[in-house]
């Protein structure tokens, strides 16, 4: 799958560096511009610089969890229209509800179907109001 004509900028945040890099490489291979962070501090700095269109964020992070990080990222004006995707090992109904409450537009449980994720990233923006938290 290839990226849309105007390539989106993506921020991948996961404390598992190997997973974050692999996901970043898959996104780059699809034509996206990717930044990778392995902690919340790094993610906040990169987000401020890169102003990503899409943030793919793990929930279980050290120091600050992904829910709190998503709330902080949403507060950045340059991310006002960004699409937020939770990519986590947590898949219970309360986890999905907390994702919604933290501003995530989608909730994927690891291991992710990369084709499905790429399709979603290519389809739209976070301001669409879509809430596809069922997977």
DSSP file (Angstrom, degrees, kcal/mol; ACC not computed):
  #  RESIDUE AA STRUCTURE BP1 BP2  ACC     N-H-->O    O-->H-N    N-H-->O    O-->H-N    TCO  KAPPA ALPHA  PHI   PSI    X-CA   Y-CA   Z-CA
    1    1 A X              0   0    0      0, 0.0     2,-0.3     0, 0.0   118,-0.0   0.000 360.0 360.0 360.0 142.0    0.0    0.0    0.0
    2    2 A X        -     0   0    0      1,-0.1    29,-0.2    29,-0.1    28,-0.1  -0.762 360.0-100.8-112.7 159.4    1.3    3.5   -0.8
    3    3 A X        -     0   0    0     27,-2.0     4,-0.1    -2,-0.3    -1,-0.1  -0.220  45.7 -88.0 -72.6 164.5    0.7    6.8    1.0
    4    4 A X        -     0   0    0      2,-0.2    -1,-0.1     1,-0.1     4,-0.1  -0.243  49.5 -95.2 -64.4 161.2   -1.7    9.4   -0.2
    5    5 A X  S    S+     0   0    0      1,-0.2     2,-0.9    -3,-0.1    -1,-0.1   0.857 123.4  51.8 -51.6 -40.4   -0.3   12.0   -2.7
    6    6 A X  S    S-     0   0    0      0, 0.0    -2,-0.2     0, 0.0    -1,-0.2  -0.861 100.1-132.9 -97.7 103.6    0.5   14.4    0.1
    7    7 A X        -     0   0    0     -2,-0.9     2,-0.1    -4,-0.1    25,-0.1  -0.304  17.6-132.5 -62.7 131.8    2.5   12.2    2.5
    8    8 A X        -     0   0    0     -4,-0.1    25,-2.1    -2,-0.1     2,-0.5  -0.466  11.3-123.2 -81.3 154.4    1.4   12.4    6.1
    9    9 A X  E     -a   33   0A   0     23,-0.2    44,-2.2    42,-0.2    45,-1.9  -0.864  30.8-164.6 -97.6 132.1    3.8   12.9    8.9
   10   10 A X  E     -ab  34  54A   0     23,-3.2    25,-2.6    -2,-0.5     2,-0.5  -0.950  14.2-157.8-124.0 137.2    3.6   10.1   11.5
   11   11 A X  E     -ab  35  55A   0     43,-2.6    45,-3.1    -2,-0.4     2,-0.5  -0.973  10.8-165.0-112.0 121.5    4.8    9.9   15.1
   12   12 A X  E     -ab  36  56A   0     23,-2.7    25,-2.8    -2,-0.5     2,-0.5  -0.923   6.0-173.7-106.1 127.2    5.3    6.4   16.5
   13   13 A X  E     +ab  37  57A   0     43,-2.9    45,-2.5    -2,-0.5     2,-0.3  -0.966  22.0 136.0-127.1 116.1    5.7    6.1   20.3
   14   14 A X        -     0   0    0     23,-2.0     6,-0.2    -2,-0.5    47,-0.1  -0.938  48.3-140.3-156.2 134.4    6.5    2.8   21.9
   15   15 A X  S    S+     0   0    0     45,-0.3     2,-1.2    -2,-0.3     3,-0.1   0.645  89.7  86.0 -73.2 -12.8    9.0    2.0   24.7
   16   16 A X     >  -     0   0    0      1,-0.2     4,-2.7     2,-0.1     5,-0.2  -0.772  69.1-165.0 -84.5  98.2    9.8   -1.2   22.8
   17   17 A X  H  > S+     0   0    0     -2,-1.2     4,-2.6     1,-0.2     5,-0.2   0.854  83.4  53.0 -57.8 -39.4   12.4    0.3   20.6
   18   18 A X  H  > S+     0   0    0      2,-0.2     4,-2.4     1,-0.2    -1,-0.2   0.926 112.4  44.3 -63.7 -44.1   12.5   -2.7   18.2
   19   19 A X  H  > S+     0   0    0      2,-0.2     4,-2.6    -3,-0.2     5,-0.2   0.921 113.5  50.7 -65.3 -44.4    8.7   -2.6   17.7
   20   20 A X  H  X S+     0   0    0     -4,-2.7     4,-2.5     1,-0.2    -2,-0.2   0.920 113.0  45.9 -60.4 -44.9    8.7    1.2   17.3
   21   21 A X  H  X S+     0   0    0     -4,-2.6     4,-2.7    -5,-0.2    -1,-0.2   0.907 112.3  50.5 -65.9 -42.0   11.5    1.1   14.7
   22   22 A X  H  X S+     0   0    0     -4,-2.4     4,-2.1    -5,-0.2    -2,-0.2   0.918 112.9  45.8 -63.0 -43.4    9.8   -1.8   12.8
   23   23 A X  H  X S+     0   0    0     -4,-2.6     4,-2.2     2,-0.2    -1,-0.2   0.911 112.5  51.7 -65.5 -42.0    6.5    0.1   12.7
   24   24 A X  H  X S+     0   0    0     -4,-2.5     4,-2.5    -5,-0.2    -2,-0.2   0.902 109.2  50.1 -60.0 -42.2    8.3    3.2   11.6
   25   25 A X  H  X S+     0   0    0     -4,-2.7     4,-2.5     2,-0.2    -1,-0.2   0.889 109.1  51.6 -64.5 -39.7   10.0    1.4    8.8
   26   26 A X  H  X S+     0   0    0     -4,-2.1     4,-1.0     2,-0.2    -1,-0.2   0.902 111.6  47.3 -63.8 -40.4    6.7   -0.1    7.6
   27   27 A X  H  <>S+     0   0    0     -4,-2.2     5,-2.2     2,-0.2     3,-0.3   0.901 112.1  49.4 -67.6 -41.3    5.2    3.4    7.6
   28   28 A X  H ><5S+     0   0    0     -4,-2.5     3,-1.9     1,-0.2    -2,-0.2   0.903 106.4  56.0 -63.8 -40.6    8.2    4.8    5.7
   29   29 A X  H 3<5S+     0   0    0     -4,-2.5    -1,-0.2     1,-0.3    -2,-0.2   0.786 103.9  55.4 -61.6 -26.5    8.0    2.0    3.2
   30   30 A X  T 3<5S-     0   0    0     -4,-1.0   -27,-2.0    -3,-0.3    -1,-0.3   0.439 129.6 -97.7 -85.9  -0.3    4.4    3.1    2.5
   31   31 A X  T < 5S+     0   0    0     -3,-1.9    -3,-0.2     1,-0.3     2,-0.2   0.532  79.1 132.6 102.0   7.4    5.6    6.6    1.8
   32   32 A X      < -     0   0    0     -5,-2.2     2,-0.5   -25,-0.1    -1,-0.3  -0.558  58.6-120.3 -91.0 156.4    5.0    8.4    5.1
   33   33 A X  E     -a    9   0A   0    -25,-2.1   -23,-3.2    -2,-0.2     2,-0.4  -0.862  41.0-163.9 -92.2 124.9    7.5   10.6    6.9
   34   34 A X  E     -a   10   0A   0     -2,-0.5     2,-0.4   -25,-0.2   -23,-0.2  -0.914  23.3-172.3-124.6 138.0    8.0    9.1   10.3
   35   35 A X  E     -a   11   0A   0    -25,-2.6   -23,-2.7    -2,-0.4     2,-0.4  -0.957  17.2-154.5-116.8 143.5    9.5   10.1   13.7
   36   36 A X  E     -a   12   0A   0     -2,-0.4     2,-0.3   -25,-0.2   -23,-0.2  -0.974  12.5-179.8-124.3 132.9   10.0    7.5   16.4
   37   37 A X  E     -a   13   0A   0    -25,-2.8   -23,-2.0    -2,-0.4     3,-0.1  -0.958  17.8-164.3-127.0 148.3   10.0    8.1   20.1
   38   38 A X  S    S+     0   0    0     -2,-0.3     2,-0.3   -25,-0.2   -25,-0.1   0.348  75.3  28.4-113.4   4.1   10.5    5.6   22.9
   39   39 A X  S  > S-     0   0    0     22,-0.1     4,-2.2     1,-0.1     5,-0.1  -0.969  83.3-103.6-154.8 170.1    9.3    7.7   25.8
   40   40 A X  H  > S+     0   0    0     22,-0.5     4,-2.7    -2,-0.3     5,-0.2   0.872 115.5  53.1 -67.1 -39.7    6.9   10.5   26.6
   41   41 A X  H  > S+     0   0    0      1,-0.2     4,-2.0     2,-0.2    -1,-0.2   0.941 112.8  44.4 -62.2 -47.0    9.5   13.3   26.9
   42   42 A X  H  > S+     0   0    0      1,-0.2     4,-2.7     2,-0.2     5,-0.2   0.896 112.5  53.3 -63.0 -40.6   11.0   12.4   23.5
   43   43 A X  H  X S+     0   0    0     -4,-2.2     4,-2.7     1,-0.2    -2,-0.2   0.913 107.8  49.8 -62.8 -43.8    7.5   12.2   22.1
   44   44 A X  H  X S+     0   0    0     -4,-2.7     4,-1.9     2,-0.2    -1,-0.2   0.907 113.1  46.9 -62.1 -42.0    6.5   15.6   23.3
   45   45 A X  H  X S+     0   0    0     -4,-2.0     4,-1.5    -5,-0.2    -2,-0.2   0.939 115.0  45.2 -65.5 -47.1    9.7   17.2   21.9
   46   46 A X  H  X S+     0   0    0     -4,-2.7     4,-3.6     1,-0.2     5,-0.4   0.893 111.0  53.4 -64.4 -40.0    9.3   15.4   18.5
   47   47 A X  H  X S+     0   0    0     -4,-2.7     4,-2.1     1,-0.2    -1,-0.2   0.899 107.4  51.5 -63.2 -40.1    5.6   16.3   18.3
   48   48 A X  H  < S+     0   0    0     -4,-1.9    -1,-0.2    -5,-0.2    -2,-0.2   0.857 119.0  37.0 -63.7 -35.2    6.3   19.9   18.9
   49   49 A X  H  < S+     0   0    0     -4,-1.5    -2,-0.2    -5,-0.1    -1,-0.2   0.912 125.6  34.9 -81.5 -46.7    8.9   19.9   16.1
   50   50 A X  H  < S-     0   0    0     -4,-3.6    -3,-0.2    -5,-0.2    -2,-0.2   0.704  81.9-150.9 -87.7 -21.9    7.3   17.6   13.5
   51   51 A X     <  -     0   0    0     -4,-2.1   -42,-0.2    -5,-0.4    -4,-0.1   0.959  26.5-148.0  45.7  64.6    3.6   18.4   14.0
   52   52 A X        -     0   0    0     -5,-0.2   -42,-0.2     1,-0.1     3,-0.1  -0.240  20.5-148.4 -66.4 148.9    2.5   14.9   13.0
   53   53 A X  S    S+     0   0    0    -44,-2.2    30,-3.0     1,-0.2     2,-0.4   0.760  89.8  32.0 -79.6 -29.1   -0.7   14.3   11.2
   54   54 A X  E     -bc  10  83A   0    -45,-1.9   -43,-2.6    28,-0.2     2,-0.5  -0.995  66.1-163.3-134.2 134.4   -1.0   10.9   12.9
   55   55 A X  E     -bc  11  84A   0     28,-3.0    30,-3.2    -2,-0.4     2,-0.6  -0.980   2.8-167.1-118.7 119.3    0.2    9.8   16.3
   56   56 A X  E     -bc  12  85A   0    -45,-3.1   -43,-2.9    -2,-0.5     2,-0.5  -0.936  22.3-175.7-106.8 115.2    0.5    6.0   16.9
   57   57 A X  E     -bc  13  86A   0     28,-3.0    30,-2.3    -2,-0.6   -43,-0.2  -0.944  25.9-140.9-130.4 125.7    0.9    5.6   20.6
   58   58 A X        -     0   0    0    -45,-2.5    30,-0.2    -2,-0.5     3,-0.1  -0.466  13.7-147.8 -71.7 152.1    1.5    2.8   23.0
   59   59 A X  S    S+     0   0    0     28,-0.3     7,-3.1     1,-0.2     2,-1.4   0.868  82.5  67.3 -90.2 -43.1   -0.4    3.0   26.3
   60   60 A X        +     0   0    0      5,-0.2   -45,-0.3     6,-0.1     2,-0.3  -0.646  68.5 149.0 -87.0  91.6    2.0    1.3   28.7
   61   61 A X        -     0   0    0     -2,-1.4     2,-0.1    -3,-0.1   -22,-0.1  -0.887  48.6-105.1-119.0 151.7    4.9    3.7   28.8
   62   62 A X  S    S+     0   0    0     -2,-0.3     2,-2.7     1,-0.2   -22,-0.5  -0.414  96.1   4.1 -72.0 155.1    7.3    4.5   31.6
   63   63 A X  S    S+     0   0    0     -2,-0.1     2,-0.4   -24,-0.1    -1,-0.2  -0.315 137.2  29.6  72.3 -57.1    7.0    7.7   33.6
   64   64 A X  S    S-     0   0    0     -2,-2.7   -24,-0.2     4,-0.0   -23,-0.0  -0.992  84.0-132.0-134.6 124.4    3.8    8.9   31.8
   65   65 A X     >  -     0   0    0     -2,-0.4     4,-2.4     1,-0.1    -5,-0.2  -0.234  29.0-104.3 -74.1 168.1    1.3    6.5   30.3
   66   66 A X  H  > S+     0   0    0     -7,-3.1     4,-2.5     1,-0.2     5,-0.2   0.777 117.3  58.9 -64.3 -29.3   -0.1    6.8   26.8
   67   67 A X  H  > S+     0   0    0     -8,-0.3     4,-1.9     2,-0.2    -1,-0.2   0.954 110.7  41.1 -64.6 -48.9   -3.5    8.2   28.0
   68   68 A X  H  > S+     0   0    0      1,-0.2     4,-2.2     2,-0.2    -2,-0.2   0.908 114.7  52.8 -65.1 -41.4   -1.8   11.1   29.8
   69   69 A X  H  X S+     0   0    0     -4,-2.4     4,-2.8     1,-0.2     5,-0.2   0.908 106.8  52.7 -61.1 -41.8    0.6   11.6   26.9
   70   70 A X  H  X S+     0   0    0     -4,-2.5     4,-2.5     1,-0.2    -1,-0.2   0.918 108.5  50.5 -60.3 -43.0   -2.3   11.8   24.4
   71   71 A X  H  X S+     0   0    0     -4,-1.9     4,-1.0     1,-0.2    -1,-0.2   0.908 112.3  46.9 -61.4 -42.0   -4.0   14.5   26.5
   72   72 A X  H  < S+     0   0    0     -4,-2.2     4,-0.4     1,-0.2     3,-0.4   0.892 111.9  50.2 -67.7 -39.3   -0.8   16.5   26.6
   73   73 A X  H >< S+     0   0    0     -4,-2.8     3,-1.5     1,-0.2     6,-0.2   0.891 105.3  57.1 -66.6 -38.0   -0.3   16.1   22.9
   74   74 A X  H 3< S+     0   0    0     -4,-2.5    -1,-0.2     1,-0.3    -2,-0.2   0.792  98.3  63.0 -61.0 -27.5   -3.8   17.2   22.2
   75   75 A X  T 3< S+     0   0    0     -4,-1.0     2,-0.5    -3,-0.4    -1,-0.3   0.648  80.9  96.0 -73.9 -14.6   -3.0   20.4   24.0
   76   76 A X  S X  S-     0   0    0     -3,-1.5     3,-2.1    -4,-0.4     4,-0.1  -0.661  73.2-143.2 -78.3 123.8   -0.4   21.3   21.4
   77   77 A X  G >  S+     0   0    0     -2,-0.5     3,-1.6     1,-0.3     4,-0.2   0.842  98.1  61.0 -56.5 -35.1   -2.0   23.7   18.8
   78   78 A X  G 3  S+     0   0    0      1,-0.3    -1,-0.3     2,-0.1     3,-0.2   0.589 104.6  50.1 -71.5  -7.9    0.0   22.1   16.0
   79   79 A X  G X  S+     0   0    0     -3,-2.1     3,-1.6    -6,-0.2    -1,-0.3   0.187  73.7 114.0-109.8  15.2   -1.7   18.7   16.7
   80   80 A X  T <  S+     0   0    0     -3,-1.6    -1,-0.1     1,-0.3    -2,-0.1   0.786  87.2  33.1 -58.6 -30.1   -5.2   20.1   16.8
   81   81 A X  T 3  S+     0   0    0     -3,-0.2    45,-1.0    -4,-0.2    46,-0.6   0.227  92.4 126.7-111.2  13.0   -6.2   18.1   13.7
   82   82 A X    <   -     0   0    0     -3,-1.6     2,-0.5    44,-0.2   -28,-0.2  -0.375  58.9-125.6 -74.5 150.0   -4.0   15.1   14.2
   83   83 A X  E     -c   54   0A   0    -30,-3.0   -28,-3.0    41,-0.1     2,-0.5  -0.829  22.8-152.3 -94.1 130.3   -5.4   11.5   14.2
   84   84 A X  E     -c   55   0A   0     -2,-0.5    21,-2.8    19,-0.3    22,-1.4  -0.916  12.3-175.1-110.9 127.7   -4.5    9.6   17.4
   85   85 A X  E     -cd  56 106A   0    -30,-3.2   -28,-3.0    -2,-0.5     2,-0.4  -0.977  15.7-146.1-124.5 119.4   -4.3    5.8   17.3
   86   86 A X  E     -cd  57 107A   0     20,-2.8    22,-3.4    -2,-0.5     2,-0.4  -0.704  14.2-174.8 -80.8 132.7   -3.7    3.7   20.4
   87   87 A X  E     + d   0 108A   0    -30,-2.3   -28,-0.3    -2,-0.4     2,-0.3  -0.924  30.6 136.5-129.4 104.5   -1.6    0.6   19.7
   88   88 A X  E     - d   0 109A   0     20,-2.4    22,-3.1    -2,-0.4   -30,-0.1  -0.873  67.2-118.3-147.3 166.4   -1.5   -1.4   22.9
   89   89 A X  S    S+     0   0    0     -2,-0.3     2,-0.6    20,-0.2    20,-0.1   0.506  90.1  94.6 -85.1  -7.1   -1.7   -4.8   24.6
   90   90 A X        +     0   0    0     18,-0.2    -2,-0.2     1,-0.1   -31,-0.0  -0.777  38.9 153.8 -92.0 119.2   -4.7   -3.6   26.5
   91   91 A X        +     0   0    0     -2,-0.6    -1,-0.1    18,-0.1    18,-0.1   0.325  25.6 121.6-129.7   8.3   -8.0   -4.5   24.8
   92   92 A X  S  > S-     0   0    0      1,-0.1     4,-2.2     4,-0.0     3,-0.4  -0.268  75.6-105.5 -70.9 162.5  -10.7   -4.7   27.4
   93   93 A X  H  > S+     0   0    0      1,-0.2     4,-2.3     2,-0.2     5,-0.2   0.875 121.7  52.3 -56.5 -40.6  -13.8   -2.5   27.2
   94   94 A X  H  > S+     0   0    0      2,-0.2     4,-2.2     1,-0.2    -1,-0.2   0.838 107.6  52.7 -67.9 -30.9  -12.5   -0.2   29.9
   95   95 A X  H  > S+     0   0    0     -3,-0.4     4,-2.0     2,-0.2    -2,-0.2   0.920 111.0  46.4 -66.7 -43.7   -9.2    0.3   28.1
   96   96 A X  H  X S+     0   0    0     -4,-2.2     4,-2.1     2,-0.2    -2,-0.2   0.882 111.9  51.3 -65.9 -38.4  -11.0    1.2   24.9
   97   97 A X  H  X S+     0   0    0     -4,-2.3     4,-2.4    -5,-0.2    -1,-0.2   0.910 109.3  49.9 -64.3 -42.8  -13.3    3.6   26.9
   98   98 A X  H  X S+     0   0    0     -4,-2.2     4,-1.4     2,-0.2    -1,-0.2   0.858 107.7  54.9 -66.3 -33.9  -10.3    5.2   28.5
   99   99 A X  H  <>S+     0   0    0     -4,-2.0     5,-2.6     2,-0.2     3,-0.4   0.947 109.0  47.5 -60.2 -48.2   -8.7    5.6   25.0
  100  100 A X  H ><5S+     0   0    0     -4,-2.1     3,-1.4     1,-0.2    -2,-0.2   0.919 111.4  50.4 -58.2 -46.2  -11.8    7.5   23.8
  101  101 A X  H 3<5S+     0   0    0     -4,-2.4    -1,-0.2     1,-0.3    -2,-0.2   0.754 108.3  53.9 -65.8 -24.6  -11.8    9.7   26.9
  102  102 A X  T 3<5S-     0   0    0     -4,-1.4    -1,-0.3    -3,-0.4    -2,-0.2   0.426 125.4 -98.8 -91.2  -0.1   -8.1   10.5   26.3
  103  103 A X  T < 5 +     0   0    0     -3,-1.4   -19,-0.3    -4,-0.4    -3,-0.2   0.571  69.7 149.5  98.2   9.1   -8.8   11.6   22.8
  104  104 A X      < -     0   0    0     -5,-2.6    -1,-0.3    -6,-0.2   -19,-0.2  -0.526  33.1-161.1 -74.4 144.7   -7.8    8.6   20.7
  105  105 A X  S    S+     0   0    0    -21,-2.8    27,-1.9     1,-0.2     2,-0.3   0.687  76.1  20.9 -93.8 -24.5   -9.7    8.1   17.5
  106  106 A X  E     -de  85 132A   0    -22,-1.4   -20,-2.8    25,-0.2     2,-0.4  -0.974  62.3-153.1-145.4 154.6   -8.9    4.4   17.1
  107  107 A X  E     -d   86   0A   0     25,-1.1    28,-0.5    -2,-0.3     2,-0.4  -0.947  14.4-177.9-136.1 111.3   -7.7    1.6   19.4
  108  108 A X  E     -d   87   0A   0    -22,-3.4   -20,-2.4    -2,-0.4     2,-0.4  -0.887  17.6-141.2-109.5 140.9   -5.7   -1.3   18.1
  109  109 A X  E     -d   88   0A   0     26,-1.7   -20,-0.2    -2,-0.4     2,-0.1  -0.861  41.2 -77.8-101.2 134.5   -4.6   -4.3   20.2
  110  110 A X  S    S+     0   0    0    -22,-3.1     2,-0.1    -2,-0.4     3,-0.0  -0.422 112.0  53.2 -69.0 146.9   -1.1   -5.8   19.6
  111  111 A X  S    S-     0   0    0     -2,-0.1     2,-0.2     1,-0.1    -2,-0.2   0.534  89.4-152.7 -75.0 141.6   -0.1   -7.5   17.5
  112  112 A X        -     0   0    0     -4,-0.1     2,-1.0    -2,-0.1     3,-0.1  -0.525  18.9-122.1 -85.6 146.3   -1.5   -5.1   14.9
  113  113 A X     >  -     0   0    0     -2,-0.2     4,-2.2     1,-0.2     3,-0.4  -0.790  27.3-158.8 -80.8 103.0   -2.6   -6.0   11.4
  114  114 A X  H  > S+     0   0    0     -2,-1.0     4,-2.8     1,-0.2     5,-0.2   0.833  87.0  54.3 -61.1 -35.5   -0.3   -3.7    9.6
  115  115 A X  H  > S+     0   0    0      2,-0.2     4,-2.2     1,-0.2    -1,-0.2   0.911 109.8  47.5 -64.6 -40.6   -2.4   -3.6    6.4
  116  116 A X  H  > S+     0   0    0     -3,-0.4     4,-2.2     2,-0.2    -2,-0.2   0.900 113.1  48.8 -65.5 -40.9   -5.4   -2.5    8.4
  117  117 A X  H  X S+     0   0    0     -4,-2.2     4,-2.6     2,-0.2    -2,-0.2   0.923 111.3  49.1 -65.0 -45.0   -3.4    0.1   10.2
  118  118 A X  H  X S+     0   0    0     -4,-2.8     4,-2.1     2,-0.2    -2,-0.2   0.888 110.4  51.5 -62.0 -39.5   -1.9    1.5    6.9
  119  119 A X  H  X S+     0   0    0     -4,-2.2     4,-1.0    -5,-0.2    -1,-0.2   0.935 111.0  47.8 -62.3 -46.1   -5.4    1.6    5.4
  120  120 A X  H >X S+     0   0    0     -4,-2.2     4,-1.1     1,-0.2     3,-0.8   0.920 110.9  50.4 -61.2 -45.8   -6.7    3.6    8.3
  121  121 A X  H 3< S+     0   0    0     -4,-2.6    -1,-0.2     1,-0.2    -2,-0.2   0.879 112.1  48.6 -61.5 -38.2   -3.8    6.0    8.3
  122  122 A X  H 3< S+     0   0    0     -4,-2.1    -1,-0.2    -5,-0.2    -2,-0.2   0.662 104.9  62.6 -75.6 -15.8   -4.3    6.6    4.6
  123  123 A X  H << S-     0   0    0     -4,-1.0     2,-0.3    -3,-0.8    -1,-0.2   0.864 105.6 -31.2 -83.9 -37.7   -8.0    7.2    4.9
  124  124 A X     <  -     0   0    0     -4,-1.1     2,-0.2    -3,-0.1    -1,-0.1  -0.923  53.2 -85.5-167.1-174.7   -8.5   10.2    7.0
  125  125 A X    >   -     0   0    0     -2,-0.3     3,-1.2   -43,-0.1     5,-0.3  -0.625  38.7-109.9-110.5 167.4   -7.8   12.7    9.7
  126  126 A X  G >  S+     0   0    0    -45,-1.0     3,-0.8   -73,-0.4   -44,-0.2   0.648 108.8  69.5 -70.9 -16.8   -8.5   12.9   13.4
  127  127 A X  G 3  S+     0   0    0    -46,-0.6    -1,-0.2     1,-0.2   -45,-0.1   0.436  73.1  90.0 -83.8   3.4  -11.0   15.7   13.0
  128  128 A X  G <  S-     0   0    0     -3,-1.2    -1,-0.2   -47,-0.1    -2,-0.1   0.663  94.4-126.5 -73.2 -15.8  -13.5   13.4   11.3
  129  129 A X    <   +     0   0    0     -3,-0.8    -2,-0.1     1,-0.3    -1,-0.1   0.490  55.2 154.9  82.7   1.6  -15.1   12.4   14.6
  130  130 A X        -     0   0    0     -5,-0.3     2,-0.4     1,-0.1    -1,-0.3  -0.389  24.6-171.6 -66.1 138.5  -14.6    8.7   13.8
  131  131 A X        +     0   0    0     -3,-0.1     2,-0.8    -2,-0.1   -25,-0.2  -0.812  13.8 166.5-132.4  91.9  -14.4    6.5   16.7
  132  132 A X  B >   +e  106   0A   0    -27,-1.9   -25,-1.1    -2,-0.4     3,-0.5  -0.571  19.3 144.1-105.8  67.5  -13.4    3.0   15.7
  133  133 A X  T 3   +     0   0    0     -2,-0.8    -1,-0.2   -27,-0.2   -27,-0.1   0.213  38.9  97.4 -94.1  15.0  -12.5    1.6   19.1
  134  134 A X  T 3         0   0    0      1,-0.2    -1,-0.2    -3,-0.1   -26,-0.1   0.458 360.0 360.0 -85.6   0.1  -13.8   -1.9   18.5
  135  135 A X    <         0   0    0     -3,-0.5   -26,-1.7   -28,-0.5    -1,-0.2   0.363 360.0 360.0-143.9 360.0  -10.4   -3.4   17.7
